[in-house]
């Protein structure tokens, strides 16, 4: 994971330098543009403003793009918060699992997982049913969708098998879940997850140049 994060950071730095060479200078500086960049990312404002092309022949083409991307984005964040909270509860406070299904952290994890699965189903349907307008689907497109979907599904199956008290099935399923998490995170610099790095860097660079452009 450390090597993957270093790879993502190195790619982001090279991208920033390439933009600086092309556009000339860093504008007003990235630190003062951080908040104006993060807020639109959290709101996905650019998705809601995307109306330059007419919707596809099916409603799944662009009508749901903003909401489904929000569902994946916040669903994944919810799963990360859930995993982090469980780790803190176990290792910092000795609050051992299993936690009850009505525990707030467990509710957050299950709701987030369902949101991710529902959104991925819409994305997959859009690519299959309206592929001509949605654009060509590549290996990296399907790899990302498949790994994220399998990661979420194996998480639910691990929980279900544990509740059913079937350790001979639960433990192998949990191992598969952990391997998929590893693949998902290690591929961050090389999969569609990379747009978290490059898109954010591009938006931050644009926002940092805005004060300098207004001054001129």
Secondary structure, 3 states (H helix, E strand, C coil): CHHHHHHHHHHHHHHHHHHHHHHCCCCCCCCCCHHHHHHHHHHCHHHHCCCCCCCCCCCCCCCCHHHHHHHHHHHHHHHHHHHHHHHHHHHHHCCCCCCCCCCHHHHHHHHHHHHHHHHHHHHHHHHHHCHHHHCCCCHHHHHHHHHHHHHHHHHHHHHHHHHCCCHHHHHHHHHHHHHHHHHHHHHHHCCHHHHHHHHHHHHHHHHHHHHHHHHC
